[in-house]
Every structure is written in C-alpha cells, then in structure tokens.
Amino acid sequence: MAEDEVVFVGNKPVMNYVLAVVTQFNSGAKDVRIMARGRAISRAVDVAEVSRSRFLPDVRVMGIYISTETLDTDRGATNVSAIEITLGK
C-alpha cells in the first residue's frame, strides 16, 4: 500500500478527512487506511462511518487494528492509544 493512501486524523473537522478519503478512492486507490492516536480516535471512527454511509456505499471496513504507542514527552514516557481502520472496495 502506498504511503499516500493513508489519512492521518487530527483536530480538523470530520468532513476534511472524509474529503481526503473520498479523493483517495476516486483517484484509484483500492484500500485507504485511516489512522489516529489518542483523542482523535473517535473522529477517525466518524470519518470511516461518514465516508461509507454518505459517499462510498460500495466501500467496506476491511480491518481495524488497535495498539498502544509510547511517546516521549517533557514529563517522561506516556502511553497513547492508536487505531488504524482500513477501508476497501
């Protein structure tokens, strides 16, 4: 899978990321990964569901992968949850 077929979800509105997912599929991608960490996980789930229900009815969830990443912060190491949702045709 090419690196440009990954949408990293952050603090922007959900529709910005939905547009990125739809654009990836319209440009020929077979699979698109939606990735997020921490508080953005719920927004990533929203992106996947809005993309599927409103814009891409032929796309389905191929897999969901969850993990914990350790980040070094100014207060030491911190564990942060992460999710990767793969959508495919």
N, C-alpha and C positions, 0 to 999 in steps of 0.2 A: 504494500500500500504506500502510495506516495505521501510525502510529508504535507503536501498542500491539501490532502483530503482529511485533514484534522482541523476541527473547530475548537479552540480553547475558550471556554466560557468564563467570563469575569463579572464585572459590575455593570456592564452596559444593559440597556433594556433587552428583554427576551427577543423581540422582533428583529433586532440587529443580528443576532446569532441565527435565527430562523432564516433570514435572508441569505446568510453565508452558507447554510446547509442546502437550501434550495438551489443556490448558484452552483455549488459543487456538483449536485446531481444533474442539473441542466447542462453542465459543461462536460458530461460524460462519465463521471465517477460511478463506479459500481457500489462502493461502500464509502461511508463517511463516518469518522469517529468523532464523537462529542466528548471532550474531556474537561473536567473541572476538579477543583480542590476546595475543601472547607465549606464556607457558607454559600459558595456558588453551585454546590451540588444540586440543590432544589431547582435552581434556574436551569441547569443542564437538563434535568428531567422535563421541565416545562418546554424547553427548546425541542426535545425529541418528540414530545406529545403534540405540540402545536404543528410541527413540521409534518408529522404523519397524518393528523386528523384534518387539517385545513388545506395543505398544499400538495402533499405527496401521498395519496391514498394507496399507491402500489408499493410503497416502501414499508418494510417491517423491521422490528428490532432483531438483529442477528445475535447480539450478545451484550451482556452487562458484566463489567469487571470492576470490582472494588478492591481498594488497597489502602495502606497507611504509609505515608511518606514522612521521613524525619527531616525537618528543616532546622538549620542553624539560625537562631535569632540572637538579638543582643542580650536576651535573658537565658541563653543556653539552647539546647536541643528541644524541639517541640514536635509532637506527632500531629499530622494533619491527614484527615481522611481524603481519599481521592476516588473518582468514578470515571469510567470510560464506557460510553454507550456506543455500540456500533450499529448503524442503520444500513440496510442494504436492500437491493431490489431482488 
